[in-house]
Amino acid sequence: MQSQMIDVLKIWDRAPHNAMTDLIRFQNHWFCVFREGTDHVSPDGKIRITTSDDGFSWESECLISIPDIDLRDPKITITPSGRLMLNAGGALNAPGPQRHQSFVWFSDNGINWSRPASICDPNYWLWRVTWNGDLAYGIAYSTVEPLGTRLYSSRDGVGYDILADRLSVENFPNEATIAFQEDGTALCLLRRDAGSATAFLGQSLPSYEQWDWKDLGIRIGGPNLIILPDGRIVAAIRRYGKQPWTSLNWVDPVKGSLTEFLMLPSGGDTSYAGLRWHEEILWVSYYSSHEGRASIYLARVELPR
């Protein structure tokens, strides 16, 4: 049996530009978070939080904003204590030496959220947080010179310690997602945007201070990883050709390769997917402008066993 898309549904298109998604299941409800703004890059980015009982009918629970800050790339996780945690990057609209700040919010129900807390160092964009046991891990990238990446860890999602400064990757490394295998090995899918601009796949063992990197040989955007219950690894990325598309891929960490198995209906301004495994089905949130306005989509994919 080959991988096949069961269905795909446009779930949100109410803002001029709807993009940069993440997806989670919490207290028997689906939560999809994404950015709303007037354009892909605009000073008015806000975070929309939507919910669904069944994945087909969606409604808004809240809209999060910070004055004079463009909120971007929201990611949602569940803490070890059972709370929802939302993190995002903020582009500061006021001119000055600080251009970016990462933020975090918490909620017990997905409706009422805490006030934003600044996290990590100024001008370091913590792109995605992954919990492994009682610790959260994430790679942040510098948005000012000198460019580089830092691996952070946290016990509460608010205070972060630097585990590794300036990971050994050059050519403007930036968006990164970490996933943990059953034996504790950390995998990292990392975007780069200078030089050859090809993505890297990293592996590290506890305490995750040293990493081995393989060049994947392709350019990507919006990386996300999920490790299935049987150990197989799926990556969702933006691939580049005549026009970009949202792509699902098998990951081989030994060979250091991505093998596409499904191109989702997409094109133009697209990708930045959320991935969840539920009832033997891969659920994928993403955005795309292939039907005009950049909108939020949800696909269900059946994978071979």
Backbone bond lengths (Angstrom), bond angles and torsions (degrees), N, CA, C in turn:
res aa  C-N    CA-C-N  psi(-1)  N-CA   C-N-CA  omega(-1)  CA-C   N-CA-C  phi
1 M - - - 1.461 - - 1.524 109.94 -
2 Q 1.315 116.89 134.27 1.442 121.46 176.49 1.524 110.24 -92.94
3 S 1.329 114.84 161.02 1.460 119.17 173.79 1.520 108.60 -63.90
4 Q 1.307 116.40 140.44 1.452 119.74 177.97 1.521 110.36 -146.92
5 M 1.318 115.12 146.31 1.446 120.78 178.39 1.524 109.25 -81.53
6 I 1.298 116.40 124.22 1.461 121.11 178.08 1.519 109.97 -73.56
7 D 1.331 116.34 -48.80 1.453 121.59 177.95 1.517 109.20 -165.79
8 V 1.317 115.70 164.36 1.455 122.45 174.66 1.525 107.32 -141.23
9 L 1.322 115.77 138.91 1.462 122.08 -173.54 1.515 109.54 -134.67
10 K 1.316 117.29 132.48 1.457 120.31 169.89 1.524 107.28 -77.34
11 I 1.351 117.09 120.21 1.459 119.94 -174.41 1.525 113.44 -108.08
12 W 1.352 118.30 -11.03 1.470 118.54 179.78 1.531 109.92 -163.16
13 D 1.332 115.65 133.95 1.465 119.85 176.36 1.527 110.98 -153.79
14 R 1.328 117.71 29.40 1.462 120.47 -170.01 1.520 114.03 -81.99
15 A 1.316 117.84 -23.03 1.464 120.55 177.70 1.532 109.58 -90.21
16 P 1.321 118.39 162.44 1.468 119.39 174.77 1.526 112.81 -57.76
17 H 1.344 116.71 -34.32 1.463 121.19 178.75 1.524 108.13 -141.33
18 N 1.346 116.41 121.84 1.468 123.43 -177.42 1.517 107.55 -122.02
19 A 1.332 117.69 123.35 1.468 118.03 -167.95 1.525 111.81 -160.42
20 M 1.353 114.85 171.90 1.470 123.79 167.66 1.527 111.10 60.63
21 T 1.326 116.65 79.66 1.457 121.77 -168.87 1.526 112.64 -100.13
22 D 1.327 113.82 165.33 1.457 121.90 162.03 1.521 107.42 -151.53
23 L 1.336 116.16 159.94 1.455 121.87 -169.87 1.512 110.17 -140.94
24 I 1.332 115.92 139.71 1.462 119.63 176.80 1.525 108.78 -152.55
25 R 1.338 115.54 158.44 1.471 121.24 173.29 1.518 107.42 -114.11
26 F 1.343 116.08 126.37 1.459 122.26 -172.32 1.520 109.03 -144.32
27 Q 1.346 116.14 125.09 1.460 122.11 179.75 1.530 111.66 52.20
28 N 1.343 114.99 44.62 1.465 123.42 177.28 1.526 113.67 64.81
29 H 1.315 117.03 22.02 1.460 122.03 174.98 1.526 109.25 -127.33
30 W 1.322 115.43 150.79 1.455 121.14 171.04 1.523 109.72 -87.30
31 F 1.321 115.58 140.35 1.464 122.10 172.97 1.523 107.82 -126.31
32 C 1.324 116.15 125.66 1.452 121.72 173.97 1.523 108.17 -120.32
33 V 1.316 116.84 126.53 1.463 122.01 -179.58 1.519 108.51 -116.64
34 F 1.337 115.62 148.33 1.460 119.68 -179.13 1.530 109.13 -164.96
35 R 1.319 114.40 169.43 1.464 121.24 178.90 1.515 110.64 -91.99
36 E 1.330 115.93 138.87 1.449 122.77 168.95 1.526 109.44 -115.67
37 G 1.316 117.26 138.47 1.454 121.94 177.74 1.506 110.33 -164.08
38 T 1.322 116.52 -179.08 1.455 119.77 177.78 1.521 112.28 -81.94
39 D 1.345 117.01 -18.35 1.462 120.78 178.54 1.525 108.74 -160.65
40 H 1.333 115.71 176.08 1.467 119.70 179.73 1.533 110.98 -59.17
41 V 1.306 116.21 -42.38 1.459 121.69 173.38 1.522 106.87 -120.46
42 S 1.320 116.25 110.52 1.459 122.44 -179.81 1.520 107.95 -154.51
43 P 1.308 118.63 157.67 1.464 120.30 -173.46 1.521 114.58 -80.14
44 D 1.341 117.95 1.81 1.465 121.07 -168.91 1.522 113.62 -113.99
45 G 1.331 118.28 25.48 1.456 120.36 -176.70 1.517 113.11 -63.21
46 K 1.335 116.08 132.66 1.465 123.94 176.61 1.525 108.46 -129.71
47 I 1.328 116.89 162.35 1.453 121.73 -179.56 1.517 109.38 -107.32
48 R 1.316 115.46 118.20 1.460 121.89 175.83 1.528 109.09 -94.62
49 I 1.325 116.27 133.03 1.463 122.10 176.71 1.518 107.85 -114.81
50 T 1.343 116.23 117.20 1.455 121.68 -178.95 1.525 109.69 -116.76
51 T 1.326 115.73 155.58 1.463 121.08 -178.79 1.524 110.46 -134.30
52 S 1.342 114.02 159.18 1.455 120.90 177.83 1.516 109.20 -153.21
53 D 1.329 116.11 143.96 1.464 120.22 173.61 1.519 111.56 -80.69
54 D 1.326 116.25 -34.56 1.462 120.20 -171.24 1.529 114.44 -121.50
55 G 1.344 118.30 -5.10 1.448 121.34 -177.71 1.519 113.98 87.41
56 F 1.325 117.70 -2.48 1.464 121.08 -178.22 1.533 112.35 -110.89
57 S 1.311 117.01 -38.75 1.458 121.56 179.30 1.527 108.48 -108.74
58 W 1.349 116.28 120.77 1.459 121.42 -173.12 1.525 110.88 -120.09
59 E 1.333 115.62 145.11 1.458 120.78 175.64 1.523 109.43 -140.01
60 S 1.317 115.73 156.35 1.460 121.36 -179.26 1.516 110.53 -81.05
61 E 1.334 115.39 137.07 1.463 120.69 173.43 1.522 111.13 -100.95
62 C 1.321 117.94 -38.79 1.466 119.54 178.00 1.521 110.01 -165.82
63 L 1.340 114.34 166.51 1.451 122.75 177.15 1.520 107.12 -129.68
64 I 1.328 115.93 121.68 1.466 121.93 -175.48 1.522 109.27 -104.41
65 S 1.326 116.09 132.56 1.463 120.45 177.61 1.517 109.37 -145.14
66 I 1.324 116.05 159.63 1.462 124.00 173.31 1.528 106.46 -130.97
67 P 1.329 118.29 127.61 1.468 119.67 -177.87 1.527 112.17 -55.80
68 D 1.331 115.46 136.31 1.466 124.05 174.86 1.526 113.43 64.36
69 I 1.335 117.15 21.62 1.471 121.40 177.81 1.519 108.96 -133.05
70 D 1.324 115.74 131.24 1.456 122.71 174.50 1.524 108.12 -87.84
71 L 1.337 116.89 106.92 1.461 121.24 179.42 1.528 109.44 -83.15
72 R 1.366 115.60 135.02 1.452 121.12 -172.22 1.532 110.82 -141.04
73 D 1.326 114.83 155.90 1.471 122.41 171.18 1.529 113.59 52.60
74 P 1.334 118.98 55.74 1.466 119.08 177.65 1.524 111.79 -68.36
75 K 1.332 115.28 141.46 1.465 122.25 176.17 1.532 107.97 -130.93
76 I 1.329 116.95 142.55 1.462 120.68 -175.64 1.528 109.85 -126.68
77 T 1.334 115.93 134.47 1.458 122.99 -179.20 1.526 108.80 -137.70
78 I 1.330 115.76 172.62 1.466 122.43 173.59 1.514 107.79 -114.45
79 T 1.328 116.84 126.54 1.455 121.74 -178.68 1.525 110.63 -75.63
80 P 1.333 117.95 163.30 1.463 119.92 176.55 1.527 112.88 -58.52
81 S 1.332 117.98 -25.74 1.465 120.85 178.68 1.525 112.72 -84.25
82 G 1.336 117.54 -0.06 1.452 120.91 174.48 1.511 115.32 89.43
83 R 1.330 117.47 20.20 1.460 120.64 177.26 1.530 109.23 -103.76
84 L 1.318 114.83 155.60 1.455 119.37 171.31 1.519 109.40 -78.87
85 M 1.310 115.78 139.83 1.464 122.06 177.17 1.518 108.35 -128.45
86 L 1.314 115.41 128.22 1.458 123.24 179.76 1.518 108.44 -116.02
87 N 1.333 117.10 128.08 1.467 119.44 173.74 1.520 109.26 -125.08
88 A 1.311 115.87 151.06 1.462 121.23 -178.76 1.513 109.14 -156.58
89 G 1.320 115.34 160.23 1.447 121.50 172.14 1.513 110.10 -94.11
90 G 1.318 116.11 148.17 1.447 120.95 177.81 1.514 110.86 -124.03
91 A 1.336 116.61 125.09 1.461 121.94 174.04 1.530 107.67 -94.01
92 L 1.334 115.28 118.92 1.454 120.53 -176.86 1.526 110.14 -77.68
93 N 1.330 116.08 128.64 1.453 119.86 -177.60 1.523 112.91 -78.04
94 A 1.335 117.67 -28.87 1.462 120.54 -179.02 1.526 110.03 -72.92
95 P 1.339 117.88 135.77 1.476 119.45 178.73 1.518 110.91 -67.58
96 G 1.336 116.32 147.67 1.453 121.12 179.69 1.508 110.70 160.02
97 P 1.327 117.75 178.60 1.471 120.90 -177.47 1.525 112.93 -67.59
98 Q 1.338 117.24 -27.78 1.463 118.80 177.13 1.521 109.26 -91.73
99 R 1.321 114.87 121.09 1.463 120.82 -178.52 1.519 112.87 -103.82
100 H 1.348 116.54 -29.84 1.458 119.75 -175.12 1.532 110.66 -140.70
101 Q 1.327 114.92 153.66 1.454 122.39 174.49 1.523 107.96 -147.29
102 S 1.324 117.19 136.96 1.460 121.97 175.34 1.521 109.66 -90.30
103 F 1.348 115.89 146.54 1.460 122.00 -175.63 1.528 110.25 -132.79
104 V 1.349 114.92 160.40 1.462 121.44 176.07 1.518 109.45 -141.12
105 W 1.345 115.25 148.24 1.467 123.79 175.73 1.532 107.72 -135.24
106 F 1.348 116.49 157.42 1.462 121.35 179.00 1.529 109.91 -132.82
107 S 1.346 115.04 152.69 1.459 120.37 179.36 1.516 109.93 -151.65
108 D 1.323 115.69 145.93 1.463 121.36 174.51 1.520 112.21 -90.58
109 N 1.342 116.88 -16.53 1.457 119.37 -174.66 1.526 114.26 -136.71
110 G 1.327 118.03 -3.98 1.447 121.05 -178.62 1.512 114.02 81.98
111 I 1.316 116.81 -1.48 1.473 121.41 -179.62 1.519 110.62 -107.25
112 N 1.315 115.39 -50.31 1.467 121.38 -179.88 1.525 108.50 -101.68
113 W 1.340 115.54 124.71 1.457 121.01 -174.21 1.526 110.94 -119.23
114 S 1.320 114.88 150.21 1.464 120.75 178.57 1.526 109.85 -68.73
115 R 1.324 115.38 168.59 1.450 119.84 172.32 1.528 109.23 -68.03
116 P 1.316 118.46 152.77 1.465 119.56 -179.06 1.520 111.70 -67.24
117 A 1.321 115.90 141.92 1.468 122.53 173.60 1.515 108.25 -117.58
118 S 1.317 117.16 132.74 1.460 121.55 175.87 1.522 109.67 -72.31
119 I 1.329 117.39 135.88 1.461 121.74 -178.42 1.526 109.39 -131.13
120 C 1.321 114.75 156.37 1.470 123.72 179.71 1.531 110.08 61.17
121 D 1.308 115.52 -172.27 1.457 121.26 -175.60 1.519 110.79 -84.82
122 P 1.348 118.05 149.93 1.465 119.71 174.36 1.519 110.94 -55.88
123 N 1.315 115.05 143.75 1.468 123.01 179.23 1.525 112.92 66.75
124 Y 1.336 117.46 18.56 1.463 122.13 169.73 1.530 107.70 -118.65
125 W 1.314 115.03 118.65 1.452 122.13 -174.36 1.528 108.84 -93.93
126 L 1.327 116.36 107.24 1.469 121.58 176.42 1.520 107.43 -81.11
127 W 1.325 115.90 105.33 1.461 119.40 -165.60 1.532 113.06 -82.72
128 R 1.317 118.91 -43.94 1.465 121.34 177.04 1.522 109.10 -146.29
129 V 1.320 116.07 141.74 1.468 122.84 177.97 1.520 108.59 -109.95
130 T 1.337 116.07 134.54 1.461 121.99 176.62 1.518 108.84 -124.27
131 W 1.325 116.48 126.51 1.469 120.46 176.60 1.525 109.45 -86.32
132 N 1.328 115.53 136.43 1.460 122.73 174.08 1.515 106.59 -134.81
133 G 1.333 116.43 103.67 1.465 119.90 -171.95 1.518 109.57 67.25
134 D 1.316 116.38 -128.32 1.461 121.42 -177.64 1.522 113.47 -94.04
135 L 1.317 117.41 5.90 1.455 120.02 -177.25 1.527 111.26 -119.77
136 A 1.321 114.71 143.26 1.455 121.73 173.30 1.523 108.87 -100.74
137 Y 1.331 115.78 140.41 1.458 121.54 179.34 1.524 109.04 -127.81
138 G 1.328 115.17 146.44 1.450 119.27 175.40 1.514 111.00 -164.47
139 I 1.319 115.63 149.02 1.459 121.44 175.96 1.520 108.61 -102.20
140 A 1.322 115.52 126.70 1.459 122.53 176.80 1.514 108.84 -109.97
141 Y 1.326 115.61 146.70 1.458 119.30 179.26 1.517 110.60 -119.22
142 S 1.330 114.47 145.66 1.456 120.75 -179.74 1.522 109.98 -74.91
143 T 1.328 116.08 136.92 1.464 121.13 178.42 1.523 112.06 -101.97
144 V 1.335 116.87 2.66 1.466 122.21 175.50 1.528 107.69 -132.42
145 E 1.319 115.93 165.42 1.463 119.53 176.86 1.526 110.68 -69.61
146 P 1.361 117.98 141.58 1.464 127.12 -1.99 1.527 111.42 -79.22
147 L 1.318 116.51 135.63 1.451 121.46 180.00 1.526 110.34 -72.20
148 G 1.313 116.38 147.18 1.457 121.03 179.65 1.511 110.65 169.47
149 T 1.322 116.29 -178.17 1.458 121.71 -177.64 1.525 110.41 -127.33
150 R 1.324 114.59 152.27 1.459 122.25 175.28 1.522 109.42 -129.63
151 L 1.321 115.80 140.39 1.454 120.96 172.57 1.519 108.36 -96.34
152 Y 1.330 115.84 122.07 1.461 122.01 179.19 1.528 110.09 -110.45
153 S 1.351 114.66 155.34 1.461 120.53 169.56 1.515 108.95 -134.67
154 S 1.336 115.22 157.03 1.459 120.06 -177.60 1.519 109.75 -151.09
155 R 1.327 115.94 146.69 1.461 121.10 175.73 1.520 112.33 -94.74
156 D 1.328 117.10 -20.88 1.459 119.83 -175.90 1.520 113.80 -128.46
157 G 1.322 118.04 0.48 1.456 121.29 -179.37 1.512 114.26 81.52
158 V 1.333 117.20 -2.04 1.469 121.32 -178.39 1.521 110.85 -114.22
159 G 1.329 116.96 -50.21 1.457 121.37 177.99 1.519 110.52 -94.57
160 Y 1.342 116.86 126.86 1.460 121.17 -174.61 1.522 110.61 -121.30
161 D 1.336 115.10 137.23 1.463 122.54 175.39 1.524 109.07 -108.04
162 I 1.324 116.72 145.07 1.464 121.57 176.80 1.523 108.85 -82.69
163 L 1.336 116.34 116.71 1.464 121.03 175.90 1.519 111.24 -86.19
164 A 1.318 116.15 -37.37 1.461 120.92 -179.27 1.520 108.23 -147.60
165 D 1.317 116.01 124.25 1.456 121.34 -179.43 1.528 109.31 -100.70
166 R 1.330 116.08 136.62 1.460 122.57 179.56 1.535 110.88 53.40
167 L 1.329 114.88 70.75 1.458 119.91 174.36 1.529 109.39 -55.42
168 S 1.319 116.09 149.73 1.470 121.82 -168.84 1.529 111.76 -77.55
169 V 1.339 115.70 60.16 1.458 122.48 176.63 1.517 107.70 -132.86
170 E 1.329 116.66 130.74 1.460 121.62 -179.90 1.529 110.71 -107.84
171 N 1.329 115.57 -179.46 1.460 123.31 176.16 1.532 112.65 68.51
172 F 1.333 114.07 55.54 1.463 124.25 174.38 1.525 113.09 49.97
173 P 1.334 117.78 64.14 1.467 120.01 169.58 1.520 109.12 -66.95
174 N 1.337 117.41 144.47 1.467 119.23 -178.07 1.524 112.03 -147.84
175 E 1.312 119.67 -98.69 1.465 121.18 -173.59 1.533 110.59 -60.63
176 A 1.337 116.01 130.42 1.467 120.24 -175.77 1.516 110.75 -146.14
177 T 1.322 115.74 140.99 1.459 122.27 175.04 1.519 109.14 -126.36
178 I 1.329 115.98 134.39 1.462 122.98 178.25 1.525 108.97 -108.99
179 A 1.322 116.32 138.99 1.463 122.78 171.85 1.523 107.97 -133.85
180 F 1.336 116.49 150.40 1.457 121.65 -174.93 1.525 110.23 -114.82
181 Q 1.345 115.28 127.50 1.453 120.66 174.89 1.522 110.05 -78.66
182 E 1.328 114.92 168.27 1.466 120.06 -173.91 1.523 112.02 -61.35
183 D 1.338 118.08 -31.67 1.467 120.57 -179.14 1.527 112.61 -83.82
184 G 1.349 117.58 4.65 1.458 121.17 178.56 1.511 114.71 95.72
185 T 1.346 117.69 -7.42 1.456 119.93 177.38 1.524 110.16 -64.08
186 A 1.320 115.87 132.61 1.461 121.39 176.43 1.515 109.83 -96.03
187 L 1.317 115.67 133.91 1.462 122.34 173.87 1.521 108.37 -112.65
188 C 1.317 116.83 142.96 1.457 121.31 179.79 1.521 109.64 -134.42
189 L 1.323 115.90 125.25 1.458 122.30 173.13 1.524 107.23 -101.94
190 L 1.332 116.41 120.96 1.462 122.60 -166.64 1.522 111.17 -127.63
191 R 1.304 115.13 127.08 1.471 121.52 175.81 1.525 110.32 -84.40
192 R 1.349 116.05 144.79 1.463 120.74 171.38 1.529 108.37 -131.20
193 D 1.329 116.17 150.00 1.462 119.62 -173.63 1.520 113.70 -131.24
194 A 1.318 118.82 21.52 1.467 121.55 175.24 1.528 108.09 -140.44
195 G 1.328 115.89 171.38 1.459 119.26 -176.20 1.516 110.27 61.30
196 S 1.321 117.43 -129.15 1.457 121.42 176.71 1.524 112.23 -71.41
197 A 1.345 116.66 -18.23 1.472 123.49 178.77 1.525 112.54 59.94
198 T 1.326 117.23 25.23 1.452 120.31 177.17 1.528 110.10 -88.34
199 A 1.328 115.39 149.72 1.453 121.50 -177.99 1.524 111.28 -75.87
200 F 1.323 115.57 156.93 1.464 122.65 175.77 1.530 109.25 -117.83
201 L 1.328 114.91 147.71 1.462 122.53 170.04 1.519 107.70 -114.46
202 G 1.329 116.98 122.05 1.452 121.65 -178.24 1.514 112.37 -110.10
203 Q 1.343 115.89 152.92 1.456 122.66 174.05 1.516 108.89 -132.98
204 S 1.336 115.70 143.97 1.459 120.24 179.28 1.520 109.51 -152.31
205 L 1.325 114.39 148.73 1.458 121.57 175.12 1.525 109.20 -104.25
206 P 1.334 117.24 157.79 1.475 118.19 176.45 1.523 109.44 -52.48
207 S 1.301 119.97 137.21 1.455 129.75 10.88 1.508 114.55 -92.92
208 Y 1.311 117.75 20.88 1.465 124.73 171.73 1.533 113.51 67.32
209 E 1.303 117.12 25.12 1.461 119.92 178.95 1.527 112.02 -88.31
210 Q 1.331 117.23 -23.82 1.467 121.92 179.77 1.523 109.18 -116.84
211 W 1.340 115.42 135.76 1.457 121.10 -176.08 1.526 110.94 -127.32
212 D 1.333 115.48 143.92 1.459 122.50 170.19 1.527 107.78 -107.07
213 W 1.338 115.58 132.68 1.458 120.55 -172.90 1.525 110.84 -119.46
214 K 1.328 115.93 140.81 1.463 123.07 173.54 1.527 108.34 -121.20
215 D 1.327 115.57 136.22 1.457 121.72 177.67 1.529 108.59 -80.55
216 L 1.338 117.16 120.07 1.456 121.28 -177.08 1.529 112.99 -80.14
217 G 1.327 116.70 -13.24 1.452 120.15 173.39 1.514 115.71 78.62
218 I 1.348 118.51 4.99 1.460 120.95 177.82 1.518 109.00 -133.18
219 R 1.307 115.26 154.82 1.453 121.61 175.99 1.522 109.60 -87.89
220 I 1.337 116.86 137.10 1.460 120.66 -179.04 1.524 109.96 -136.37
221 G 1.329 114.53 168.91 1.454 122.06 169.95 1.510 109.45 -143.74
222 G 1.338 116.40 159.30 1.456 121.98 174.76 1.513 115.30 54.87
223 P 1.333 120.28 49.93 1.468 120.72 -172.30 1.528 113.23 -69.70
224 N 1.313 114.84 140.09 1.465 121.11 170.84 1.520 108.47 -143.18
225 L 1.328 115.90 150.39 1.460 123.14 -179.28 1.521 109.78 -130.50
226 I 1.331 115.49 146.81 1.461 121.05 168.51 1.525 107.86 -141.17
227 I 1.327 116.11 135.21 1.461 121.95 175.91 1.522 107.33 -101.78
228 L 1.318 116.75 119.35 1.459 121.99 -177.01 1.522 110.48 -74.70
229 P 1.336 117.49 162.95 1.465 119.99 -179.53 1.519 114.22 -56.10
230 D 1.340 117.98 -28.35 1.469 119.94 179.88 1.524 112.24 -89.07
231 G 1.337 117.69 5.16 1.456 121.29 176.09 1.514 115.07 96.03
232 R 1.323 118.34 -12.48 1.458 119.61 177.06 1.529 109.64 -66.59
233 I 1.328 114.94 153.12 1.462 120.56 -173.46 1.525 108.81 -122.45
234 V 1.321 115.17 129.84 1.458 122.03 178.96 1.526 108.45 -116.68
235 A 1.318 115.68 136.53 1.460 122.12 173.41 1.520 109.34 -116.59
236 A 1.324 115.69 136.78 1.463 121.98 169.42 1.516 107.28 -108.42
237 I 1.336 116.24 128.80 1.456 120.66 -175.82 1.522 109.72 -144.05
238 R 1.319 114.72 164.27 1.452 120.44 162.65 1.525 107.50 -89.93
239 R 1.328 115.90 124.61 1.460 121.07 173.43 1.527 109.10 -102.34
240 Y 1.318 115.38 156.83 1.452 121.20 -175.08 1.525 110.45 -119.24
241 G 1.327 115.76 131.43 1.450 122.78 174.09 1.515 107.40 -147.57
242 K 1.351 116.81 -135.86 1.459 118.73 173.47 1.520 110.49 -59.26
243 Q 1.326 115.52 -35.35 1.455 121.90 167.49 1.524 107.95 -145.90
244 P 1.334 118.28 151.58 1.471 119.92 -177.53 1.527 111.84 -66.65
245 W 1.332 116.30 157.27 1.455 121.26 172.66 1.524 109.09 -145.94
246 T 1.330 115.90 162.98 1.457 122.18 176.87 1.521 108.76 -89.66
247 S 1.326 115.86 126.20 1.456 122.59 -167.75 1.526 110.57 -127.31
248 L 1.342 116.17 135.85 1.458 122.32 171.57 1.523 108.65 -104.14
249 N 1.337 116.41 136.15 1.465 121.92 -170.71 1.521 111.08 -139.63
250 W 1.334 114.76 145.92 1.457 120.45 166.65 1.523 108.56 -81.07
251 V 1.321 115.56 139.62 1.460 121.66 179.79 1.518 109.06 -108.05
252 D 1.326 116.22 128.74 1.462 121.78 173.65 1.530 107.58 -113.65
253 P 1.344 118.11 100.64 1.465 119.63 -176.36 1.526 113.03 -70.63
254 V 1.327 118.26 -21.14 1.462 120.65 179.08 1.525 109.84 -74.62
255 K 1.319 116.74 -49.23 1.464 120.76 178.94 1.526 111.86 -77.99
256 G 1.335 116.26 -22.61 1.453 119.45 -173.72 1.512 110.96 70.55
257 S 1.347 116.30 57.26 1.454 119.77 -174.95 1.520 111.55 -139.67
258 L 1.330 115.04 153.31 1.453 123.90 169.97 1.521 107.72 -117.07
259 T 1.331 116.96 129.19 1.456 122.12 179.00 1.514 108.99 -121.25
260 E 1.315 116.81 112.73 1.461 119.78 -177.23 1.523 111.13 -67.48
261 F 1.348 115.85 133.51 1.457 119.24 174.70 1.520 112.27 -120.01
262 L 1.331 118.61 -11.00 1.456 119.25 177.98 1.518 109.95 -158.12
263 M 1.330 115.45 130.92 1.456 122.71 171.60 1.520 106.67 -100.43
264 L 1.327 116.91 116.34 1.453 120.10 179.61 1.526 110.34 -77.04
265 P 1.333 118.32 152.85 1.465 120.51 177.03 1.528 109.86 -58.02
266 S 1.325 117.11 110.60 1.459 120.01 -169.22 1.511 109.21 -170.70
267 G 1.341 114.44 169.52 1.447 120.50 175.53 1.514 110.45 167.74
268 G 1.320 115.41 161.92 1.461 120.45 178.35 1.511 111.51 70.89
269 D 1.314 116.10 -125.10 1.465 122.93 177.04 1.525 107.37 -81.01
270 T 1.339 118.28 109.22 1.459 119.03 -166.61 1.518 112.60 -158.72
271 S 1.331 115.29 169.98 1.463 126.91 171.62 1.522 112.27 99.24
272 Y 1.346 117.75 -140.79 1.461 124.79 -178.28 1.525 109.90 55.14
273 A 1.335 113.56 69.23 1.458 121.92 -169.16 1.523 112.66 -94.66
274 G 1.325 115.00 150.42 1.449 122.82 164.70 1.517 108.76 -102.22
275 L 1.343 117.55 143.67 1.457 122.39 -175.94 1.520 110.24 -128.44
276 R 1.344 117.04 129.58 1.458 121.86 174.64 1.514 109.19 -143.15
277 W 1.338 115.29 140.48 1.468 122.84 177.04 1.514 106.88 -101.58
278 H 1.338 117.45 121.13 1.461 121.32 -176.18 1.519 109.19 -146.82
279 E 1.329 115.14 122.52 1.467 122.76 177.52 1.524 111.30 52.26
280 E 1.348 114.98 48.56 1.461 123.91 175.25 1.527 113.19 66.47
281 I 1.314 117.03 19.68 1.459 122.05 179.63 1.529 108.38 -127.47
282 L 1.337 116.55 140.29 1.456 121.45 173.32 1.527 108.67 -89.44
283 W 1.334 115.69 120.52 1.458 122.59 177.78 1.529 107.62 -100.80
284 V 1.327 115.93 132.78 1.457 121.12 -174.61 1.529 109.51 -132.05
285 S 1.325 116.15 116.80 1.460 119.56 169.00 1.526 108.04 -95.03
286 Y 1.317 116.44 144.34 1.467 120.11 177.43 1.522 108.19 -162.14
287 Y 1.315 116.24 174.59 1.458 119.00 175.61 1.519 109.57 -126.44
288 S 1.334 115.99 158.31 1.454 120.60 -179.73 1.520 109.82 -162.03
289 S 1.340 114.07 154.37 1.468 120.45 177.20 1.528 111.56 -113.64
290 H 1.329 118.25 18.88 1.460 120.32 -175.89 1.522 113.08 -68.65
291 E 1.333 117.52 -16.88 1.458 121.32 176.87 1.524 111.84 -107.95
292 G 1.327 116.07 18.42 1.461 120.30 179.53 1.512 110.89 117.24
293 R 1.324 116.78 -112.09 1.455 121.88 178.99 1.523 111.31 -62.61
294 A 1.335 117.07 139.79 1.467 120.70 176.17 1.525 109.24 -61.63
295 S 1.331 116.27 120.55 1.463 122.89 -172.48 1.521 110.16 -132.69
296 I 1.338 115.31 165.49 1.464 122.01 -178.37 1.528 109.71 -97.12
297 Y 1.333 115.37 133.02 1.460 121.86 -179.34 1.527 110.01 -124.02
298 L 1.327 115.01 155.10 1.461 121.59 174.29 1.523 108.03 -130.95
299 A 1.328 115.38 122.44 1.470 121.52 179.16 1.524 109.77 -114.51
300 R 1.330 115.11 145.24 1.470 120.92 171.23 1.518 107.45 -114.11
301 V 1.340 114.73 131.45 1.465 120.40 -172.97 1.523 109.43 -126.96
302 E 1.313 115.48 131.21 1.468 121.75 174.82 1.514 108.72 -95.76
303 L 1.322 116.27 128.22 1.455 121.75 -176.96 1.528 110.15 -106.33
304 P 1.336 117.52 150.41 1.463 120.10 177.13 1.521 110.87 -64.52
305 R 1.316 116.98 150.77 1.463 121.27 -178.95 1.511 110.59 -105.28
